[in-house]
Amino acid sequence: MKEENAKHNATPIHSVKFGNIRVHIWSNETKFGARFNVTVARYYRENGEWKRSDSFGREELLTLSKALDYAHSWIYEQTTTHQEA
């Protein structure tokens, strides 16, 4: 069962992208229903190779907050849709 869950959770259920910033939303099924977590990343190129960082500069904070706002709205929509059904 754990192996099946690991395969299921290998990719995010949803992603929000603003420029080089991405917020990935992960779903974990529990006995209480789905629980959502997010990871954030900034992608950049160095020597022709794509790199990933979890560090953000001052100029990226507003964009990051916008992406997190969209992620929050998406998660909220999922949880309220399932509660109403």
C-alpha positions as protocol buffer text, in pm:
chain_id: "A"
residue {
  index: 1
  type: MET
  ca { x: 0 y: 0 z: 0 }
}
residue {
  index: 2
  type: LYS
  ca { x: 282 y: 244 z: 83 }
}
residue {
  index: 3
  type: GLU
  ca { x: 444 y: 169 z: -252 }
}
residue {
  index: 4
  type: GLU
  ca { x: 113 y: 243 z: -428 }
}
residue {
  index: 5
  type: ASN
  ca { x: 81 y: 574 z: -241 }
}
residue {
  index: 6
  type: ALA
  ca { x: 441 y: 665 z: -326 }
}
residue {
  index: 7
  type: LYS
  ca { x: 366 y: 611 z: -695 }
}
residue {
  index: 8
  type: HIS
  ca { x: 42 y: 808 z: -668 }
}
residue {
  index: 9
  type: ASN
  ca { x: 211 y: 1101 z: -493 }
}
residue {
  index: 10
  type: ALA
  ca { x: 512 y: 1108 z: -727 }
}
residue {
  index: 11
  type: THR
  ca { x: 374 y: 1409 z: -911 }
}
residue {
  index: 12
  type: PRO
  ca { x: 187 y: 1713 z: -785 }
}
residue {
  index: 13
  type: ILE
  ca { x: -190 y: 1713 z: -820 }
}
residue {
  index: 14
  type: HIS
  ca { x: -176 y: 2074 z: -944 }
}
residue {
  index: 15
  type: SER
  ca { x: 89 y: 2338 z: -1016 }
}
residue {
  index: 16
  type: VAL
  ca { x: 76 y: 2715 z: -1035 }
}
residue {
  index: 17
  type: LYS
  ca { x: 335 y: 2886 z: -1253 }
}
residue {
  index: 18
  type: PHE
  ca { x: 427 y: 3254 z: -1267 }
}
residue {
  index: 19
  type: GLY
  ca { x: 739 y: 3314 z: -1472 }
}
residue {
  index: 20
  type: ASN
  ca { x: 1023 y: 3118 z: -1316 }
}
residue {
  index: 21
  type: ILE
  ca { x: 832 y: 3051 z: -992 }
}
residue {
  index: 22
  type: ARG
  ca { x: 626 y: 2740 z: -937 }
}
residue {
  index: 23
  type: VAL
  ca { x: 404 y: 2626 z: -654 }
}
residue {
  index: 24
  type: HIS
  ca { x: 334 y: 2252 z: -657 }
}
residue {
  index: 25
  type: ILE
  ca { x: 30 y: 2120 z: -472 }
}
residue {
  index: 26
  type: TRP
  ca { x: 41 y: 1768 z: -333 }
}
residue {
  index: 27
  type: SER
  ca { x: -253 y: 1562 z: -212 }
}
residue {
  index: 28
  type: ASN
  ca { x: -226 y: 1309 z: 68 }
}
residue {
  index: 29
  type: GLU
  ca { x: -525 y: 1089 z: 136 }
}
residue {
  index: 30
  type: THR
  ca { x: -597 y: 1033 z: 504 }
}
residue {
  index: 31
  type: LYS
  ca { x: -881 y: 871 z: 693 }
}
residue {
  index: 32
  type: PHE
  ca { x: -1020 y: 1226 z: 728 }
}
residue {
  index: 33
  type: GLY
  ca { x: -1004 y: 1292 z: 353 }
}
residue {
  index: 34
  type: ALA
  ca { x: -754 y: 1468 z: 131 }
}
residue {
  index: 35
  type: ARG
  ca { x: -492 y: 1691 z: 291 }
}
residue {
  index: 36
  type: PHE
  ca { x: -298 y: 1931 z: 73 }
}
residue {
  index: 37
  type: ASN
  ca { x: 60 y: 2052 z: 104 }
}
residue {
  index: 38
  type: VAL
  ca { x: 261 y: 2284 z: -118 }
}
residue {
  index: 39
  type: THR
  ca { x: 621 y: 2315 z: -221 }
}
residue {
  index: 40
  type: VAL
  ca { x: 766 y: 2626 z: -384 }
}
residue {
  index: 41
  type: ALA
  ca { x: 1057 y: 2656 z: -624 }
}
residue {
  index: 42
  type: ARG
  ca { x: 1239 y: 2910 z: -836 }
}
residue {
  index: 43
  type: TYR
  ca { x: 1390 y: 2783 z: -1160 }
}
residue {
  index: 44
  type: TYR
  ca { x: 1687 y: 2945 z: -1332 }
}
residue {
  index: 45
  type: ARG
  ca { x: 1948 y: 2864 z: -1592 }
}
residue {
  index: 46
  type: GLU
  ca { x: 2314 y: 2839 z: -1509 }
}
residue {
  index: 47
  type: ASN
  ca { x: 2568 y: 2749 z: -1777 }
}
residue {
  index: 48
  type: GLY
  ca { x: 2284 y: 2633 z: -2006 }
}
residue {
  index: 49
  type: GLU
  ca { x: 2147 y: 2397 z: -1743 }
}
residue {
  index: 50
  type: TRP
  ca { x: 1817 y: 2435 z: -1552 }
}
residue {
  index: 51
  type: LYS
  ca { x: 1856 y: 2459 z: -1175 }
}
residue {
  index: 52
  type: ARG
  ca { x: 1603 y: 2471 z: -894 }
}
residue {
  index: 53
  type: SER
  ca { x: 1618 y: 2677 z: -577 }
}
residue {
  index: 54
  type: ASP
  ca { x: 1395 y: 2725 z: -275 }
}
residue {
  index: 55
  type: SER
  ca { x: 1546 y: 3068 z: -210 }
}
residue {
  index: 56
  type: PHE
  ca { x: 1376 y: 3388 z: -326 }
}
residue {
  index: 57
  type: GLY
  ca { x: 1505 y: 3739 z: -365 }
}
residue {
  index: 58
  type: ARG
  ca { x: 1322 y: 4062 z: -287 }
}
residue {
  index: 59
  type: GLU
  ca { x: 1220 y: 4105 z: -651 }
}
residue {
  index: 60
  type: GLU
  ca { x: 1051 y: 3763 z: -654 }
}
residue {
  index: 61
  type: LEU
  ca { x: 850 y: 3787 z: -334 }
}
residue {
  index: 62
  type: LEU
  ca { x: 544 y: 3955 z: -482 }
}
residue {
  index: 63
  type: THR
  ca { x: 529 y: 3698 z: -763 }
}
residue {
  index: 64
  type: LEU
  ca { x: 571 y: 3419 z: -509 }
}
residue {
  index: 65
  type: SER
  ca { x: 288 y: 3559 z: -297 }
}
residue {
  index: 66
  type: LYS
  ca { x: 65 y: 3578 z: -605 }
}
residue {
  index: 67
  type: ALA
  ca { x: 139 y: 3213 z: -692 }
}
residue {
  index: 68
  type: LEU
  ca { x: 71 y: 3109 z: -332 }
}
residue {
  index: 69
  type: ASP
  ca { x: -258 y: 3301 z: -339 }
}
residue {
  index: 70
  type: TYR
  ca { x: -366 y: 3108 z: -650 }
}
residue {
  index: 71
  type: ALA
  ca { x: -259 y: 2781 z: -486 }
}
residue {
  index: 72
  type: HIS
  ca { x: -459 y: 2867 z: -174 }
}
residue {
  index: 73
  type: SER
  ca { x: -767 y: 2945 z: -385 }
}
residue {
  index: 74
  type: TRP
  ca { x: -731 y: 2615 z: -575 }
}
residue {
  index: 75
  type: ILE
  ca { x: -700 y: 2415 z: -252 }
}
residue {
  index: 76
  type: TYR
  ca { x: -993 y: 2599 z: -96 }
}
residue {
  index: 77
  type: GLU
  ca { x: -1206 y: 2525 z: -403 }
}
residue {
  index: 78
  type: GLN
  ca { x: -1118 y: 2154 z: -382 }
}
residue {
  index: 79
  type: THR
  ca { x: -1203 y: 2127 z: -14 }
}
residue {
  index: 80
  type: THR
  ca { x: -1531 y: 2319 z: -38 }
}
residue {
  index: 81
  type: THR
  ca { x: -1638 y: 2126 z: -350 }
}
residue {
  index: 82
  type: HIS
  ca { x: -1587 y: 1794 z: -170 }
}
residue {
  index: 83
  type: GLN
  ca { x: -1763 y: 1912 z: 145 }
}
residue {
  index: 84
  type: GLU
  ca { x: -2070 y: 2023 z: -50 }
}
residue {
  index: 85
  type: ALA
  ca { x: -2099 y: 1695 z: -244 }
}
